[in-house]
Amino acid sequence: MRYILGPKADDCVFCIPTDRGQDRERLILARGSHTFVIMNKYPYNSGHLMVTPYRHTSCLTELSSEEMVEVADGLAFCTAVMKKAFRPQGINIGLNIGEAAGSGIAAHLHFQMVPRWNGDSSFMAVFGETRVVPELLLSTYDRILPLFAGYPVRGQAGCDDA
């Protein structure tokens, strides 16, 4: 909540550079031609991923057909990775368009993917305004990064190329 309600930086966290030197620090797992996969820095659960178009746009209707296909392919690929790496009992996949819909970063579309387990919303989240994530982000990143080796990378795009 502190992040959602707090002040935001002027630059967009989803407008990533073409240089891959900061991919681990930024938690970027894979890059396609039109989209990339990034871990959520403030996850709801371990393994919370986002499939994000490179192009800075806030509305689903502004995506090209190529971007839409790659989003769908990315979501399917990440579903397979999530099932293998985390063995969830379910997966939430969603898109919030606009602040009123709950988007923390409304200016740049990002599709959320959250692995779920029966009973994972404990009293900590409800009463303590705290989430319990059992693995450090970079530990999760390092553990699942090899599973993205087969991600359909068709280009070396980044926001600078969009």
C-alpha positions as CSV (number, residue, x, y, z in Angstrom):
1,M,0.0,0.0,0.0
2,R,2.9,2.4,0.8
3,Y,4.0,2.0,-2.8
4,I,0.6,2.4,-4.4
5,L,-0.3,5.5,-2.3
6,G,3.1,7.0,-2.1
7,P,4.9,9.4,-4.5
8,K,6.0,8.0,-7.9
9,A,9.1,8.6,-9.8
10,D,8.7,10.6,-13.1
11,D,10.2,7.8,-15.2
12,C,8.2,4.7,-16.0
13,V,9.5,1.5,-14.4
14,F,8.2,-0.5,-17.4
15,C,10.1,1.6,-20.0
16,I,13.2,-0.5,-19.9
17,P,16.5,0.1,-21.7
18,T,17.7,-2.1,-24.6
19,D,20.9,-2.8,-22.7
20,R,20.5,-6.1,-20.7
21,G,23.1,-5.2,-18.1
22,Q,20.5,-4.3,-15.5
23,D,18.1,-7.2,-16.2
24,R,18.8,-9.0,-12.9
25,E,18.6,-5.8,-10.9
26,R,15.3,-4.9,-12.6
27,L,14.1,-8.5,-12.3
28,I,13.6,-8.9,-16.1
29,L,13.4,-12.6,-16.9
30,A,12.8,-12.6,-20.7
31,R,12.5,-10.3,-23.7
32,G,10.5,-10.9,-26.8
33,S,10.0,-8.7,-29.9
34,H,7.1,-6.7,-28.4
35,T,6.9,-7.7,-24.8
36,F,9.0,-8.7,-21.8
37,V,8.5,-10.7,-18.6
38,I,9.4,-9.1,-15.3
39,M,9.0,-10.1,-11.6
40,N,6.9,-7.9,-9.4
41,K,9.1,-6.0,-7.0
42,Y,6.2,-5.9,-4.5
43,P,4.7,-9.4,-5.0
44,Y,1.3,-10.7,-3.8
45,N,2.9,-14.2,-3.6
46,S,6.2,-15.7,-4.5
47,G,6.5,-16.0,-8.3
48,H,4.3,-13.0,-9.1
49,L,5.2,-12.1,-12.7
50,M,4.1,-9.5,-15.2
51,V,4.0,-9.7,-19.0
52,T,4.4,-6.2,-20.3
53,P,4.5,-4.6,-23.8
54,Y,7.6,-2.5,-24.5
55,R,5.5,0.3,-25.9
56,H,4.4,2.8,-23.3
57,T,0.6,2.7,-23.6
58,S,-2.2,2.7,-21.1
59,C,-5.0,1.0,-23.0
60,L,-5.5,-2.5,-24.3
61,T,-7.2,-1.2,-27.4
62,E,-3.9,0.6,-28.4
63,L,-2.0,-2.7,-28.7
64,S,-1.2,-3.9,-32.2
65,S,-2.2,-7.4,-33.2
66,E,1.4,-8.5,-33.0
67,E,1.7,-7.2,-29.5
68,M,-1.6,-8.9,-28.5
69,V,-0.3,-12.2,-29.9
70,E,2.9,-11.9,-28.0
71,V,1.1,-11.0,-24.8
72,A,-1.0,-14.2,-25.1
73,D,2.1,-16.3,-26.0
74,G,3.9,-14.8,-23.0
75,L,1.1,-15.5,-20.6
76,A,0.9,-19.1,-21.8
77,F,4.7,-19.5,-21.5
78,C,4.7,-18.0,-18.0
79,T,1.8,-20.3,-17.0
80,A,3.9,-23.3,-17.8
81,V,6.9,-21.9,-16.0
82,M,4.8,-21.1,-13.0
83,K,3.3,-24.6,-12.8
84,K,6.8,-26.1,-13.0
85,A,8.6,-23.8,-10.6
86,F,6.0,-23.2,-8.0
87,R,3.4,-25.9,-8.3
88,P,0.5,-23.6,-7.6
89,Q,-3.1,-24.8,-7.1
90,G,-4.3,-21.9,-9.2
91,I,-3.1,-18.9,-11.1
92,N,-4.7,-15.4,-11.3
93,I,-4.1,-13.6,-14.5
94,G,-5.3,-10.0,-14.8
95,L,-5.0,-6.6,-16.3
96,N,-6.1,-3.4,-14.5
97,I,-6.7,-0.5,-16.8
98,G,-6.6,2.9,-15.0
99,E,-6.1,3.8,-11.4
100,A,-9.8,3.4,-10.6
101,A,-9.5,-0.3,-11.6
102,G,-6.6,-0.8,-9.2
103,S,-3.6,-0.2,-11.4
104,G,-0.6,0.9,-9.4
105,I,1.2,2.1,-12.6
106,A,-1.7,3.1,-14.9
107,A,0.4,4.7,-17.6
108,H,1.9,1.5,-18.9
109,L,0.0,-1.7,-19.4
110,H,1.2,-4.8,-17.5
111,F,-0.5,-8.2,-17.2
112,Q,-0.3,-9.6,-13.7
113,M,0.2,-13.3,-13.1
114,V,0.0,-14.5,-9.5
115,P,0.4,-18.2,-8.4
116,R,-2.2,-19.1,-5.8
117,W,-2.5,-21.8,-3.2
118,N,-5.5,-22.7,-1.1
119,G,-5.4,-20.6,2.1
120,D,-2.6,-18.3,0.9
121,S,-4.5,-15.1,2.0
122,S,-3.7,-15.4,5.7
123,F,-4.5,-13.1,8.6
124,M,-1.2,-11.3,7.9
125,A,-2.5,-9.8,4.7
126,V,-5.9,-9.0,6.2
127,F,-5.1,-7.7,9.6
128,G,-1.4,-7.0,9.6
129,E,-1.3,-5.2,6.2
130,T,1.7,-7.5,5.6
131,R,2.5,-10.1,3.0
132,V,4.7,-13.1,3.8
133,V,6.9,-14.1,0.8
134,P,9.0,-17.1,1.7
135,E,11.8,-16.5,-0.7
136,L,13.9,-13.5,-1.4
137,L,13.2,-11.9,-4.8
138,L,16.7,-12.4,-6.2
139,S,16.7,-16.0,-5.0
140,T,13.4,-16.6,-6.9
141,Y,14.8,-14.7,-9.9
142,D,18.0,-16.9,-10.0
143,R,16.0,-20.1,-9.5
144,I,13.5,-19.5,-12.3
145,L,15.6,-17.6,-14.8
146,P,16.9,-20.9,-16.5
147,L,13.2,-21.8,-17.2
148,F,12.9,-18.8,-19.5
149,A,15.7,-20.0,-21.8
150,G,13.0,-21.2,-24.3
151,Y,11.0,-18.0,-24.2
152,P,10.2,-17.1,-27.8
153,V,12.7,-14.2,-28.3
154,R,12.4,-13.0,-31.9
155,G,14.3,-9.7,-31.5
156,Q,16.5,-7.7,-29.2
157,A,13.9,-5.0,-28.6
158,G,13.5,-2.7,-25.7
159,C,11.6,0.6,-25.2
160,D,14.3,2.4,-27.2
161,D,13.4,0.3,-30.2
162,A,9.6,0.5,-30.0
